[in-house]
């Protein structure tokens, strides 16, 4: 991809540069949103007096909203363009983030979580579609850098929550201020995005269930995204509840995990040039599996924080490598491959956290987090079948 020529009919270089900067900012905004949401799950649990099963129900509602939105998000983006779709998704997730800690009870919280997940899903599909379009038009690989910006945002969001908690700012006020700032940033950045849309459905808008090698890649993405989603949504609660850290300190678990992912993804293109992608994917997954196993066995706060760094670094190559590998599967169009594995991967990202909640309710959170070890181990075993770059 990085050596490809720009597509015929590409916009001038200046609008493409502006669109890349705007899309980086949108990925960072999504990361801040995810970081603030993940870091405040203990606040949600306390506000509504939820046990692990109750919190899992809330996360499941968000997952259902996200996964169901995948059925039509592609058509929305194709019809209205990523710029307009990103505004709709950003407004929905911002509004729900501002409300989640001030609602009267669980019966109202569940539909709010559903809308939050739907907004996040539409936003995510929109900015990934914009990134894919930028790669196509410019001939430059940008997806690894964009996903790194998501990790930077996640780290920043969690670190901001930790600082605000130390400052004594009420959690509900924190989320209201963060949500308002995010909506403003999304609206500002949308002005620089490409104004491209088809006016109707096209091949990128349709979901096609993968088969054969594409199905294998989808399963590996599912395993990786389940592990990543679990780390985002349960790492803070693990440190607070299982290891006894204060919430303000526990929020650092999310921050260091995201920071490690960001640093590794910023260097991801150079690593992919030097090492075969199946080797890089397998080594990273093995590192993540071993590190998480050590975290759970040691059950010590600072070992956990160090382990989260290694888990983040190990999982960082999953999305950039596997999404690109999907486009190299013979007999499947690039658009159809990306649509299929994106839907499967995002489903895993959203399904993993509520799955952990159910397992934690049946046993313990520490035992449930072995899902991260299992997902990373599956990635390490399956990496050998991932098609390498030509």
C-alpha positions in Angstrom: 0.0 0.0 0.0 2.7 2.5 1.0 4.4 2.2 -2.4 1.2 2.6 -4.4 0.6 5.5 -6.7 -2.2 7.9 -5.8 -5.6 7.0 -7.3 -6.7 8.7 -10.5 -8.9 11.6 -9.8 -7.4 12.2 -6.3 -8.0 15.5 -4.6 -5.0 17.9 -4.5 -2.4 17.2 -1.8 -3.4 20.0 0.5 -7.0 18.8 1.1 -5.6 15.2 1.6 -3.2 16.5 4.2 -6.0 18.4 5.9 -8.2 15.4 5.9 -5.5 13.2 7.4 -5.0 15.7 10.2 -8.8 15.9 10.8 -9.1 12.1 10.8 -6.3 11.7 13.3 -8.1 14.1 15.5 -11.3 12.1 15.2 -9.5 8.9 16.2 -8.0 10.6 19.2 -11.5 11.9 20.1 -12.9 8.4 20.0 -10.0 7.3 22.2 -10.7 10.0 24.8 -14.3 8.9 24.8 -13.4 5.3 25.3 -10.9 6.2 28.0 -13.3 8.3 30.0 -16.0 5.7 29.7 -13.7 2.8 30.8 -12.1 4.8 33.6 -15.6 5.7 35.0 -17.0 2.2 35.0 -16.4 1.9 38.7 -18.3 5.2 39.1 -21.2 3.7 37.1 -21.1 0.6 39.3 -21.2 2.7 42.5 -23.8 5.2 41.2 -26.4 2.5 40.4 -25.3 -0.1 43.1 -24.5 -2.7 40.4 -22.7 -6.0 40.9 -20.7 -7.6 38.1 -23.8 -9.1 36.5 -25.5 -5.7 36.5 -22.5 -4.0 35.0 -22.3 -6.7 32.4 -25.9 -6.0 31.5 -25.1 -2.4 30.9 -22.1 -3.3 28.8 -24.2 -5.8 26.9 -26.7 -3.1 26.1 -23.9 -0.9 24.7 -22.7 -4.0 22.7 -26.1 -4.6 21.3 -26.4 -1.0 20.2 -23.0 -1.1 18.6 -23.4 -4.5 16.8 -26.9 -3.8 15.5 -25.7 -0.4 14.1 -23.2 -2.3 12.0 -26.1 -3.7 9.9 -26.7 -0.2 8.5 -23.7 2.0 9.4 -22.1 1.2 6.0 -25.1 2.3 4.1 -25.3 5.5 6.2 -21.7 6.3 5.4 -22.1 5.5 1.8 -25.2 7.6 1.4 -24.3 10.7 3.5 -20.5 10.5 3.6 -18.1 10.0 6.5 -18.1 13.7 7.4 -21.9 13.8 8.1 -22.1 10.3 9.6 -19.3 11.2 12.1 -21.3 14.2 13.3 -24.3 12.1 14.0 -22.3 9.4 15.8 -20.3 11.9 17.8 -23.4 13.8 18.9 -25.1 10.5 20.0 -22.1 9.2 22.0 -21.3 12.6 23.5 -24.9 13.1 24.7 -25.1 9.7 26.3 -21.7 10.0 27.9 -22.9 13.2 29.6 -26.0 11.5 30.9 -24.9 8.1 32.1 -24.2 9.1 35.7 -27.2 11.3 36.2 -30.1 9.0 35.1 -32.7 7.9 37.6 -32.0 4.2 37.5 -31.1 1.1 35.6 -34.3 1.0 33.4 -33.3 4.3 31.9 -29.6 3.6 31.9 -29.9 0.5 29.6 -31.5 2.3 26.6 -28.9 5.1 27.2 -26.1 2.5 27.0 -27.7 1.1 23.8 -27.6 4.6 22.2 -24.1 5.2 23.4 -22.9 1.9 21.8 -24.8 2.8 18.6 -23.2 6.2 18.4 -19.8 4.8 19.0 -20.2 2.2 16.3 -21.4 4.7 13.7 -18.5 7.0 14.6 -16.0 4.2 14.5 -17.2 2.9 11.1 -17.2 6.5 9.7 -13.6 7.3 10.7 -12.3 3.9 9.5 -14.0 4.4 6.2 -12.4 7.9 5.9 -9.0 6.3 6.7 -9.5 3.7 4.0 -10.5 6.3 1.5 -7.4 8.4 2.4 -5.2 5.3 1.8 -6.9 4.7 -1.5 -6.6 8.3 -2.8 -3.1 9.1 -1.6 -1.4 5.7 -1.9 0.0 6.1 1.6 -0.6 3.7 4.5 -2.1 5.6 7.3 -4.2 3.2 9.3 -1.6 2.2 11.8 -1.0 5.9 12.6 -4.7 6.5 12.9 -5.2 3.6 15.3 -2.2 4.9 17.3 -4.1 8.2 17.7 -7.0 6.2 19.2 -4.6 4.8 21.7 -3.2 8.2 22.5 -6.7 9.4 23.0 -7.5 6.5 25.3 -4.4 7.2 27.4 -5.2 10.9 27.6 -8.9 10.2 28.5 -8.0 7.9 31.3 -5.1 10.1 32.6 -7.5 13.1 32.5 -10.1 11.2 34.6 -7.3 10.2 37.1 -6.3 13.9 37.4 -9.9 15.1 37.8 -10.6 12.4 40.5 -7.5 13.5 42.4 -8.7 17.1 42.1 -12.0 16.0 43.7 -14.3 16.9 40.7 -17.6 15.0 40.8 -17.7 12.1 38.3 -21.0 13.2 36.7 -19.6 16.7 36.2 -16.4 15.3 34.7 -18.3 13.3 32.1 -20.4 16.3 31.2 -17.4 18.5 30.6 -15.5 15.8 28.7 -18.6 15.1 26.5 -19.1 18.7 25.7 -15.4 19.2 24.8 -15.5 16.0 22.6 -18.6 17.1 20.6 -16.9 20.5 20.0 -13.7 18.8 18.8 -15.6 16.3 16.6 -17.6 19.2 14.9 -14.4 21.2 14.4 -12.4 18.2 12.9 -15.3 17.2 10.6 -14.8 20.4 8.7 -11.5 19.1 7.4 -12.7 15.6 6.4 -13.3 14.6 2.8 -16.8 15.3 1.5 -17.2 12.0 -0.3 -20.4 9.9 -0.6 -22.0 7.8 -3.2 -25.6 8.9 -2.7 -26.7 5.3 -2.3 -25.5 1.8 -1.5 -22.4 0.4 -3.0 -20.2 -2.6 -2.4 -18.7 -1.1 0.6 -22.1 -0.8 2.2 -22.9 -4.5 2.3 -21.9 -7.0 4.9 -20.8 -10.3 3.5 -20.1 -13.2 5.9 -16.5 -14.4 5.3 -15.4 -17.9 4.4 -12.2 -19.8 4.3 -9.1 -17.7 4.9 -11.1 -14.6 5.4 -13.1 -16.3 8.1 -9.9 -17.4 9.8 -8.7 -13.8 9.8 -12.1 -12.7 11.1 -11.8 -15.2 14.0 -8.3 -13.9 14.9 -9.5 -10.3 14.8 -12.4 -11.4 17.0 -10.0 -12.9 19.5 -7.8 -9.8 19.5 -10.6 -7.3 19.8 -12.2 -9.3 22.7 -8.9 -9.1 24.5 -8.4 -5.4 23.7 -12.0 -4.5 24.7 -11.7 -6.4 28.0 -8.6 -4.5 28.8 -10.3 -1.2 28.1 -13.4 -1.8 30.1 -12.2 -4.0 33.0 -8.6 -3.1 33.7 -9.5 -0.2 36.0 -12.0 -2.2 37.9 -9.6 -5.1 38.3 -7.0 -2.8 39.9 -9.5 -1.2 42.2 -11.6 -4.1 43.2 -9.2 -7.1 43.1 -5.9 -5.4 44.0 -7.2 -2.6 46.3 -5.9 0.4 44.4 -7.7 3.8 44.8 -9.8 4.6 41.7 -7.6 7.6 40.8 -4.5 5.4 40.8 -6.4 2.5 39.1 -7.2 4.7 36.1 -3.5 4.6 35.4 -4.0 0.9 34.3 -6.0 2.1 31.3 -3.6 4.9 30.6 -0.4 2.7 30.5 -2.2 0.1 28.4 -3.2 2.7 25.9 0.2 4.4 26.0 1.9 1.1 25.1 -0.5 0.5 22.3 0.1 4.0 20.9 3.9 3.8 21.1 3.9 0.4 19.4 1.5 1.5 16.7 3.4 4.7 15.9 6.4 2.4 15.1 4.2 -0.3 13.5 4.9 0.6 9.9 8.6 0.4 10.4 8.3 -3.0 12.2 6.1 -4.3 9.4 8.8 -3.4 6.9 11.5 -5.2 8.9 9.6 -8.4 10.0 7.2 -10.7 8.3 3.7 -9.8 9.5 2.8 -13.4 10.7 5.9 -13.4 12.8 5.3 -10.0 14.2 1.6 -10.8 15.0 2.6 -14.2 16.6 5.3 -12.7 18.8 3.2 -9.8 20.0 0.3 -12.1 20.8 2.6 -14.5 22.7 4.0 -11.5 24.7 0.5 -10.4 25.6 -0.6 -13.9 26.7 2.4 -14.4 28.9 2.3 -10.9 30.4 -1.4 -11.2 31.3 -0.9 -14.6 32.9 1.9 -13.1 35.1 -0.4 -10.2 36.0 -3.1 -12.6 37.2 -0.8 -14.9 39.0 1.2 -12.2 40.8 -1.9 -10.2 41.8 0.3 -7.2 42.7 -0.6 -3.6 41.7 2.8 -2.5 40.2 3.3 -5.9 38.5 -0.1 -5.4 37.0 0.7 -2.0 35.7 4.0 -3.2 34.1 2.1 -6.2 32.7 -0.5 -4.0 31.2 2.2 -2.2 29.3 3.4 -5.5 27.8 -0.2 -6.6 27.0 -0.8 -3.3 25.2 2.4 -3.6 23.2 1.6 -7.2 22.3 -1.9 -6.5 21.1 -1.0 -3.3 19.2 -0.2 -5.0 15.9 -3.4 -7.0 15.7 -5.7 -4.5 14.0 -3.3 -3.0 11.5 -1.9 -6.3 10.4 -5.1 -8.3 10.2 -7.2 -5.6 8.5 -4.5 -5.3 5.8 -4.1 -9.1 5.5 -7.8 -9.4 4.8 -7.5 -7.3 1.7 -4.9 -9.8 0.3 -7.3 -12.8 0.4 -7.7 -14.0 -3.2 -11.2 -13.8 -4.7 -12.6 -11.2 -2.3 -12.8 -7.5 -3.1 -10.9 -5.1 -0.9 -14.2 -3.3 0.1 -16.0 -6.6 1.0 -13.1 -7.9 3.0 -12.7 -4.8 5.1 -16.5 -4.6 5.7 -16.6 -8.3 6.8 -13.7 -8.3 9.2 -14.5 -4.8 10.5 -18.0 -6.0 11.6 -16.5 -9.2 13.2 -13.7 -7.3 14.9 -16.0 -4.6 16.3 -18.4 -7.2 17.5 -15.6 -8.8 19.5 -14.5 -5.4 20.9 -18.0 -4.9 22.3 -19.0 -8.4 23.2 -15.9 -9.2 25.3 -16.5 -6.8 28.2 -20.0 -8.0 29.0 -18.8 -11.6 28.7 -16.2 -10.9 31.4 -19.0 -9.5 33.6 -21.0 -12.7 33.4 -17.9 -14.8 34.0 -16.9 -12.6 37.0 -20.3 -12.9 38.5 -20.1 -16.7 38.2 -16.5 -16.9 39.6 -14.3 -13.9 40.1 -13.0 -11.0 38.0 -9.5 -12.4 38.2 -10.6 -15.7 36.9 -12.7 -14.1 34.2 -9.7 -12.1 32.9 -8.0 -15.3 31.8 -10.1 -14.7 28.6 -7.4 -12.2 27.7 -4.8 -14.9 28.0 -6.9 -17.3 25.9 -7.6 -14.7 23.2 -3.9 -13.8 22.9 -2.9 -17.4 22.8 -5.4 -18.1 20.0 -3.8 -15.2 18.0 -0.3 -16.6 18.6 -1.4 -20.0 17.3 -3.3 -18.7 14.3 -0.7 -16.1 13.1 1.1 -18.6 11.0 -1.8 -18.8 8.5 -2.1 -15.1 8.0 -1.0 -14.1 4.5 2.2 -12.1 4.4 2.8 -9.0 2.3 4.0 -9.7 -1.2 
